[in-house]
Amino acid sequence: MAELHQLSAAELLALYAAREVSPLEATRAVIAHIQAWEPHLRATYAFDPEGALAQARASETRWLRSQAQGALDGVPTLLKENIATKGVPMPLGTAATELVPAAEDAPPAARLRESGAVLLGKSTMPDYGMLSSGLSSFHPLTRNPWDLSKNPGGSSAGAGAGAAAGYGPLHVGTDIGGSVRLPGAWCGVFALKPSLGRIPIKPPYAGRVAGPMTRTVRDAALLMSELSRPDWRDTMSLPAQDIDWLQLEREVKGLRLGLQMDAGWGLAVEPETAAAVQAAARAFEAAGAIVEPMAAFMTRDMADGMDRFWRMRSYLDIGALPPARQDKVLPYIRQWVASGASLTAAQVFHGYSQMGVMREAAVNACQRFDYVLSPVSPVPSYDATWASPTNDPMRPFEHIAFTLPFNMSEQPSASINCGYTQAGLPIGLQITGARFDDLGVLQLAAAWERMRPAQRPWPQPPRG
């Protein structure tokens, strides 16, 4: 048997039920592994070993009495720090935030507590979640466990790094333009951006979702079975549905798959990334799927419009802070938002309208297909100290051309590893489905998980 910190949630739960391993033993093993990694990785915030051990002891007692509290009872879990947990301040990744204990659990945290999951603490994010990076003015620099000189991506930076490094099997991030899929791709883990509203979240916002980040598709399905339970506090949430999230078997033969290799704007797809994604498409074709090219459907105008709208939103938010707190925000972000001062009302409204334009373009482009395959990112991971792959605040979104449209269209979209660069960095395959077909995306990802070549061993903490 693998070491306890390496086991999936599904494996741990089976061992708990057979009384071969206890939640306390598993939690101790995960805590020890985190403590070995953290001096190098810095992926956690409000890490609470003593609190986690107390939860694990209570879970152990329940399992010994055959009275498991829920479907995740005793499984070590980390939540992104912008998902509120009662009593824990939420800095939002920035030193500009005044630290005030959260008054209540946000819906994802509440569902995890109800299921009996052991909450280890929180995972890191960059300032306000604005970067696809582990760079933050509040948290120490979070690094990629595959190569500590590289970036884990973001904004769910600690979740991606922690999942790859073995910080327990279950992680929850958030995504408004690629923030679970990009770190999922660059850290080689599975990440699902569900349909908007599938997982209740507070506060809700256009395009913003919470999503699982795990080493296996099945563990993500286990999380979906709990996180998708209803919560009235999310005013944009979907009606509750009785979905068998663990029904992951799916026949690939006959499925019509689009292959999108050109996003229409942004960075060019790097050759090793293109080769890995195209190889995955050929594997689906060999399994009986019908794979056809899908043309680019986004334009530079759509991307620049979203940039202007987000820039003005952030300019107003940061501008409302006292000057001393504004100065604490990362210089990269301050430089990005500064041009908001010169944007006209017409430019901002046009930018806002691009959400609808993008949504219509994405849905129209996907109509011919059951699912769409594409790169998650056009490039592999980059320098750990950079704010983005370009490190240019005037070109901040060149790497999200494949991920962003599916936030605006509210379609489910996942990232799963499909290979490695010559330097050993993971490459992400994006799988996107029709709106509400979250289970189908999980099923196609599980099919790829079964057919893909053997994966490299997970990274281990440096010795000494």
C-alpha positions as CSV (number, residue, x, y, z in Angstrom):
1,M,0.0,0.0,0.0
2,A,1.2,3.5,-0.8
3,E,2.0,5.9,2.1
4,L,-1.1,7.3,3.7
5,H,-0.5,10.9,2.5
6,Q,-0.5,9.5,-1.1
7,L,-3.8,7.8,-0.9
8,S,-6.9,9.1,-2.7
9,A,-10.1,10.0,-0.7
10,A,-11.8,7.0,-2.2
11,E,-9.0,4.7,-1.0
12,L,-9.0,6.3,2.5
13,L,-12.7,5.9,2.9
14,A,-12.5,2.2,1.9
15,L,-9.8,1.7,4.5
16,Y,-11.7,3.5,7.2
17,A,-14.8,1.3,6.5
18,A,-12.6,-1.8,6.7
19,R,-11.0,-0.5,9.9
20,E,-7.6,-1.0,8.4
21,V,-6.6,2.7,8.7
22,S,-8.1,5.4,11.0
23,P,-8.7,9.1,10.1
24,L,-6.3,10.0,12.9
25,E,-3.5,8.0,11.3
26,A,-4.2,9.5,7.9
27,T,-4.4,13.0,9.2
28,R,-1.1,12.7,11.1
29,A,0.6,11.4,7.9
30,V,-0.7,14.3,5.8
31,I,0.3,16.8,8.4
32,A,3.8,15.4,8.6
33,H,4.1,15.5,4.8
34,I,2.9,19.1,4.7
35,Q,5.4,20.0,7.3
36,A,8.2,18.5,5.2
37,W,7.1,20.3,2.1
38,E,6.0,23.7,3.4
39,P,9.4,25.4,4.0
40,H,9.9,25.0,0.2
41,L,6.3,25.2,-1.2
42,R,4.5,27.7,1.0
43,A,1.0,26.6,-0.2
44,T,-1.0,27.0,3.1
45,Y,-2.6,29.7,5.1
46,A,-4.1,29.3,8.6
47,F,-2.7,25.7,8.7
48,D,-4.2,24.2,11.9
49,P,-2.7,20.8,12.7
50,E,-4.1,20.7,16.3
51,G,-7.6,21.6,15.0
52,A,-7.3,19.0,12.3
53,L,-6.2,16.3,14.7
54,A,-9.2,17.0,17.0
55,Q,-11.5,16.6,14.0
56,A,-9.7,13.4,13.0
57,R,-10.2,12.0,16.5
58,A,-13.9,12.7,16.4
59,S,-14.1,11.1,13.0
60,E,-12.2,8.0,14.2
61,T,-14.7,7.6,17.0
62,R,-17.6,7.8,14.5
63,W,-16.0,5.2,12.2
64,L,-15.4,2.8,15.2
65,R,-19.1,3.1,16.0
66,S,-20.1,2.6,12.3
67,Q,-21.7,6.0,12.4
68,A,-19.8,7.9,9.7
69,Q,-21.1,11.5,9.6
70,G,-21.1,11.8,5.8
71,A,-19.5,10.8,2.6
72,L,-16.2,12.4,3.3
73,D,-15.9,11.7,7.0
74,G,-12.2,11.8,8.1
75,V,-10.7,12.8,4.7
76,P,-8.0,15.6,5.0
77,T,-9.0,18.6,3.0
78,L,-7.8,22.2,2.2
79,L,-10.0,25.1,1.1
80,K,-8.8,28.1,-0.9
81,E,-8.5,31.1,1.5
82,N,-11.2,33.2,-0.2
83,I,-13.8,30.5,0.8
84,A,-14.8,31.7,4.2
85,T,-14.5,29.4,7.3
86,K,-16.0,30.7,10.5
87,G,-13.5,32.4,12.8
88,V,-10.6,32.6,10.2
89,P,-9.7,36.0,8.7
90,M,-9.8,36.1,4.9
91,P,-7.0,38.3,3.5
92,L,-7.9,37.6,-0.2
93,G,-4.2,37.2,-0.9
94,T,-3.3,40.8,-0.2
95,A,-1.7,42.7,2.5
96,A,-4.2,45.5,1.9
97,T,-7.0,43.6,3.6
98,E,-7.9,44.3,7.2
99,L,-8.0,40.9,8.9
100,V,-11.4,40.2,10.5
101,P,-12.5,36.7,11.5
102,A,-15.2,35.4,9.1
103,A,-18.7,35.3,10.7
104,E,-19.8,32.1,9.1
105,D,-18.7,29.2,6.8
106,A,-19.3,29.9,3.1
107,P,-21.4,27.2,1.4
108,P,-18.5,24.9,0.3
109,A,-17.0,25.0,3.8
110,A,-20.4,24.3,5.3
111,R,-20.9,21.2,3.1
112,L,-17.5,19.9,3.9
113,R,-18.1,20.2,7.6
114,E,-21.4,18.5,7.3
115,S,-19.8,15.6,5.4
116,G,-17.2,15.1,8.2
117,A,-14.2,16.1,6.2
118,V,-11.1,17.1,8.2
119,L,-10.3,20.7,7.4
120,L,-6.6,21.2,7.6
121,G,-6.7,24.9,6.9
122,K,-6.6,27.1,3.8
123,S,-4.6,27.3,0.7
124,T,-2.9,30.4,-0.7
125,M,-3.9,32.8,-3.5
126,P,-2.5,36.0,-5.1
127,D,-3.9,39.5,-4.4
128,Y,-7.6,39.5,-4.9
129,G,-7.3,36.4,-7.0
130,M,-6.3,38.6,-10.0
131,L,-3.2,36.7,-11.1
132,S,-2.5,33.2,-12.5
133,S,0.4,33.1,-10.1
134,G,1.6,32.1,-6.7
135,L,2.8,35.7,-6.1
136,S,1.1,37.6,-3.2
137,S,1.7,40.6,-1.1
138,F,0.3,38.8,1.9
139,H,1.4,35.1,1.6
140,P,4.9,33.9,1.0
141,L,5.7,33.0,-2.6
142,T,4.0,29.7,-3.5
143,R,6.0,27.5,-5.8
144,N,5.4,24.6,-8.1
145,P,6.4,21.2,-6.6
146,W,7.4,19.8,-9.9
147,D,10.1,22.5,-10.1
148,L,10.5,25.0,-7.3
149,S,11.8,27.6,-9.7
150,K,8.4,27.5,-11.5
151,N,5.0,28.9,-10.8
152,P,2.0,26.8,-9.6
153,G,-0.3,29.2,-11.5
154,G,-3.4,30.7,-9.9
155,S,-5.4,32.1,-8.6
156,S,-5.9,28.8,-6.8
157,A,-2.1,28.6,-6.4
158,G,-1.9,26.8,-3.0
159,A,-4.6,24.3,-4.0
160,G,-2.8,23.3,-7.2
161,A,0.6,23.0,-5.5
162,G,-0.9,21.3,-2.5
163,A,-2.8,18.7,-4.5
164,A,0.3,17.8,-6.5
165,A,2.5,17.7,-3.4
166,G,0.2,15.4,-1.4
167,Y,-1.3,17.9,1.0
168,G,-4.3,15.5,1.4
169,P,-6.4,14.3,-1.4
170,L,-9.1,17.0,-1.5
171,H,-8.7,20.6,-2.4
172,V,-11.3,23.3,-3.4
173,G,-10.4,26.3,-5.5
174,T,-12.3,29.1,-7.3
175,D,-12.3,30.0,-10.9
176,I,-13.5,33.2,-12.8
177,G,-11.2,33.0,-15.8
178,G,-9.2,29.8,-15.4
179,S,-8.2,29.9,-11.7
180,V,-8.7,26.2,-11.0
181,R,-7.8,24.9,-14.5
182,L,-4.5,26.8,-14.9
183,P,-2.9,25.7,-11.7
184,G,-4.5,22.3,-12.3
185,A,-2.7,22.1,-15.7
186,W,0.7,23.6,-14.5
187,C,0.7,21.3,-11.4
188,G,-0.5,18.2,-13.2
189,V,-3.7,17.6,-11.2
190,F,-7.4,17.3,-12.1
191,A,-9.5,20.4,-11.8
192,L,-13.1,21.0,-12.6
193,K,-14.8,24.3,-13.3
194,P,-18.4,23.3,-13.0
195,S,-21.4,25.0,-14.6
196,L,-22.1,28.4,-12.9
197,G,-24.3,27.8,-9.9
198,R,-23.7,24.0,-9.7
199,I,-21.7,24.5,-6.5
200,P,-23.3,27.2,-4.3
201,I,-20.8,29.9,-3.3
202,K,-20.8,33.2,-1.4
203,P,-20.5,35.8,-2.7
204,P,-21.7,34.8,-6.2
205,Y,-20.4,36.8,-9.2
206,A,-20.7,36.5,-12.9
207,G,-18.5,33.6,-14.1
208,R,-17.2,32.8,-10.6
209,V,-17.4,29.2,-9.4
210,A,-15.9,26.9,-6.8
211,G,-14.4,23.7,-8.1
212,P,-12.6,20.5,-6.9
213,M,-8.8,20.1,-7.4
214,T,-7.7,16.5,-6.9
215,R,-5.2,13.9,-8.1
216,T,-8.0,11.7,-9.5
217,V,-11.3,12.3,-11.3
218,R,-13.1,10.0,-8.8
219,D,-12.0,12.2,-5.9
220,A,-13.4,15.2,-7.7
221,A,-16.7,13.4,-8.2
222,L,-16.8,12.6,-4.4
223,L,-16.3,16.3,-3.8
224,M,-19.0,17.2,-6.3
225,S,-21.5,15.0,-4.5
226,E,-21.2,17.1,-1.4
227,L,-20.3,20.6,-2.7
228,S,-23.3,20.6,-5.2
229,R,-25.9,20.4,-2.3
230,P,-28.2,23.4,-2.2
231,D,-27.6,26.5,-0.2
232,W,-30.0,29.5,-0.4
233,R,-27.3,32.0,0.2
234,D,-26.1,31.7,-3.4
235,T,-28.6,33.8,-5.4
236,M,-27.2,32.4,-8.7
237,S,-27.2,28.7,-7.8
238,L,-28.9,26.1,-9.9
239,P,-31.9,24.0,-8.7
240,A,-30.7,20.9,-6.8
241,Q,-30.5,17.8,-9.0
242,D,-30.2,14.2,-8.1
243,I,-26.9,13.4,-10.0
244,D,-25.0,10.1,-9.5
245,W,-21.6,11.8,-9.5
246,L,-19.8,8.5,-9.1
247,Q,-21.2,7.0,-12.3
248,L,-18.0,7.7,-14.2
249,E,-18.2,5.0,-16.9
250,R,-18.9,6.4,-20.3
251,E,-18.6,4.9,-23.8
252,V,-16.3,7.1,-25.9
253,K,-17.2,5.5,-29.2
254,G,-19.4,7.7,-31.4
255,L,-18.9,10.9,-29.4
256,R,-18.3,14.0,-31.5
257,L,-15.3,15.9,-30.1
258,G,-14.1,19.3,-31.3
259,L,-10.4,19.9,-31.2
260,Q,-9.5,23.6,-30.7
261,M,-5.9,24.5,-31.1
262,D,-6.3,28.2,-31.9
263,A,-8.0,30.4,-29.3
264,G,-8.2,33.4,-31.7
265,W,-6.0,35.7,-29.5
266,G,-3.3,35.5,-26.8
267,L,-0.1,33.6,-26.7
268,A,0.7,31.1,-29.4
269,V,0.4,27.4,-28.4
270,E,3.9,26.2,-27.6
271,P,4.9,23.1,-29.7
272,E,5.2,20.6,-26.8
273,T,1.8,21.6,-25.5
274,A,0.3,21.3,-29.0
275,A,1.8,17.8,-29.4
276,A,0.5,16.5,-26.1
277,V,-3.0,17.8,-26.7
278,Q,-3.1,16.4,-30.3
279,A,-1.9,13.1,-29.0
280,A,-4.8,13.0,-26.6
281,A,-7.2,13.7,-29.4
282,R,-5.7,10.9,-31.5
283,A,-6.2,8.5,-28.5
284,F,-9.9,9.5,-28.3
285,E,-10.1,8.9,-32.0
286,A,-8.6,5.5,-31.7
287,A,-11.2,4.7,-29.0
288,G,-13.9,5.4,-31.5
289,A,-14.7,9.1,-31.0
290,I,-15.2,11.4,-34.0
291,V,-12.6,14.2,-33.7
292,E,-13.0,17.3,-35.9
293,P,-11.1,20.7,-35.8
294,M,-12.9,23.6,-34.2
295,A,-12.1,27.0,-35.4
296,A,-11.3,29.9,-33.1
297,F,-14.4,31.8,-31.9
298,M,-13.0,34.5,-29.7
299,T,-11.6,37.9,-30.8
300,R,-9.2,40.4,-29.5
301,D,-12.1,42.8,-29.0
302,M,-13.8,40.4,-26.6
303,A,-10.6,39.9,-24.6
304,D,-9.7,43.6,-24.5
305,G,-13.3,44.4,-23.5
306,M,-13.2,42.0,-20.5
307,D,-9.8,43.4,-19.6
308,R,-11.2,47.0,-19.5
309,F,-14.3,45.9,-17.5
310,W,-12.2,44.0,-14.9
311,R,-9.7,46.8,-14.8
312,M,-12.3,49.4,-13.9
313,R,-13.9,47.1,-11.3
314,S,-10.6,46.6,-9.6
315,Y,-9.7,50.3,-10.0
316,L,-12.8,51.3,-8.1
317,D,-12.3,48.6,-5.4
318,I,-8.7,49.4,-4.8
319,G,-9.3,53.2,-5.1
320,A,-11.8,53.0,-2.3
321,L,-9.1,51.9,0.1
322,P,-7.2,54.4,2.2
323,P,-3.9,55.3,0.5
324,A,-1.8,53.4,3.0
325,R,-3.6,50.2,2.2
326,Q,-3.6,50.8,-1.5
327,D,0.2,50.9,-1.3
328,K,0.2,47.4,0.0
329,V,-1.3,45.9,-3.1
330,L,1.2,44.2,-5.4
331,P,2.8,46.9,-7.7
332,Y,1.9,44.7,-10.8
333,I,-1.8,45.0,-9.9
334,R,-1.6,48.7,-9.0
335,Q,0.0,49.3,-12.4
336,W,-2.7,47.2,-14.2
337,V,-5.6,49.1,-12.6
338,A,-4.1,52.6,-12.9
339,S,-5.3,53.0,-16.4
340,G,-8.8,52.6,-15.2
341,A,-8.7,56.3,-14.4
342,S,-8.7,57.1,-18.1
343,L,-11.4,54.7,-19.2
344,T,-14.7,56.2,-20.4
345,A,-18.1,55.0,-19.5
346,A,-18.6,53.8,-23.1
347,Q,-15.4,51.7,-23.0
348,V,-16.4,50.1,-19.7
349,F,-20.0,49.4,-20.9
350,H,-18.6,47.9,-24.1
351,G,-16.3,45.8,-22.0
352,Y,-19.1,44.6,-19.8
353,S,-21.1,43.7,-22.9
354,Q,-18.4,41.3,-24.1
355,M,-19.4,38.8,-21.4
356,G,-22.6,38.3,-23.4
357,V,-20.8,38.3,-26.8
358,M,-18.3,35.8,-25.5
359,R,-21.0,33.6,-24.1
360,E,-22.9,33.5,-27.4
361,A,-19.8,32.8,-29.4
362,A,-18.7,29.9,-27.1
363,V,-22.1,28.3,-27.1
364,N,-22.5,28.6,-30.9
365,A,-19.0,27.2,-31.5
366,C,-19.7,24.1,-29.3
367,Q,-23.1,23.2,-30.7
368,R,-21.7,20.8,-33.3
369,F,-19.9,18.8,-30.6
370,D,-20.6,16.7,-27.6
371,Y,-17.3,17.9,-26.0
372,V,-14.4,20.1,-26.9
373,L,-10.7,19.3,-26.4
374,S,-8.1,22.1,-26.2
375,P,-5.0,23.1,-24.3
376,V,-5.7,24.7,-20.9
377,S,-2.8,27.0,-21.3
378,P,-0.8,27.7,-24.5
379,V,2.4,27.5,-22.5
380,P,3.8,25.4,-19.6
381,S,4.6,26.9,-16.2
382,Y,6.9,29.9,-15.9
383,D,9.1,31.7,-13.5
384,A,7.9,31.4,-9.9
385,T,8.5,35.1,-9.2
386,W,6.4,36.4,-12.1
387,A,2.8,37.6,-11.9
388,S,1.9,36.0,-15.3
389,P,3.5,34.2,-18.2
390,T,4.2,37.6,-19.9
391,N,4.9,39.4,-16.6
392,D,3.5,42.4,-18.3
393,P,0.6,44.3,-16.5
394,M,-0.4,45.7,-19.8
395,R,-0.8,42.2,-21.3
396,P,-2.1,40.3,-18.2
397,F,-4.5,37.9,-19.8
398,E,-2.7,36.5,-22.9
399,H,-2.6,33.0,-21.3
400,I,-6.3,32.6,-20.5
401,A,-7.7,32.6,-24.0
402,F,-8.7,28.9,-23.8
403,T,-10.2,29.1,-20.3
404,L,-11.9,32.5,-20.1
405,P,-14.8,31.9,-22.6
406,F,-16.2,29.0,-20.7
407,N,-16.6,31.0,-17.5
408,M,-18.6,33.6,-19.4
409,S,-20.7,30.8,-21.2
410,E,-21.2,29.0,-17.8
411,Q,-20.1,25.7,-19.4
412,P,-18.4,23.0,-17.3
413,S,-14.7,22.7,-18.2
414,A,-12.0,20.6,-16.7
415,S,-8.2,20.3,-16.8
416,I,-6.4,16.9,-16.7
417,N,-2.8,16.1,-17.3
418,C,-1.9,14.9,-20.8
419,G,1.8,14.8,-20.8
420,Y,5.1,16.5,-19.8
421,T,7.5,18.9,-21.4
422,Q,11.1,17.8,-21.9
423,A,11.9,19.7,-18.8
424,G,9.4,17.5,-16.8
425,L,6.6,20.1,-16.4
426,P,3.0,19.0,-16.7
427,I,0.8,19.9,-19.7
428,G,-3.0,20.3,-19.3
429,L,-5.8,19.0,-21.6
430,Q,-9.0,21.0,-21.3
431,I,-12.3,19.1,-21.7
432,T,-15.4,21.3,-22.0
433,G,-19.0,20.2,-22.2
434,A,-22.5,21.7,-22.7
435,R,-23.9,23.9,-19.9
436,F,-25.2,21.6,-17.1
437,D,-23.3,18.5,-18.4
438,D,-20.9,18.5,-15.5
439,L,-21.2,14.7,-15.1
440,G,-20.4,14.2,-18.8
441,V,-17.2,16.2,-18.5
442,L,-16.2,14.1,-15.5
443,Q,-16.9,11.0,-17.4
444,L,-14.9,12.0,-20.4
445,A,-12.0,13.0,-18.1
446,A,-12.3,9.6,-16.4
447,A,-12.1,7.9,-19.8
448,W,-8.9,9.9,-20.6
449,E,-7.5,9.0,-17.2
450,R,-7.9,5.3,-18.1
451,M,-6.4,5.5,-21.6
452,R,-3.6,8.0,-21.1
453,P,0.1,6.9,-20.8
454,A,1.5,6.1,-17.3
455,Q,2.0,9.2,-15.2
456,R,5.2,10.2,-13.7
457,P,5.6,9.8,-9.9
458,W,4.3,12.7,-7.9
459,P,7.0,15.1,-6.7
460,Q,8.6,14.7,-3.2
461,P,9.9,17.3,-0.8
462,P,13.6,18.1,-1.2
463,R,15.9,16.3,1.1
464,G,17.9,18.0,3.8
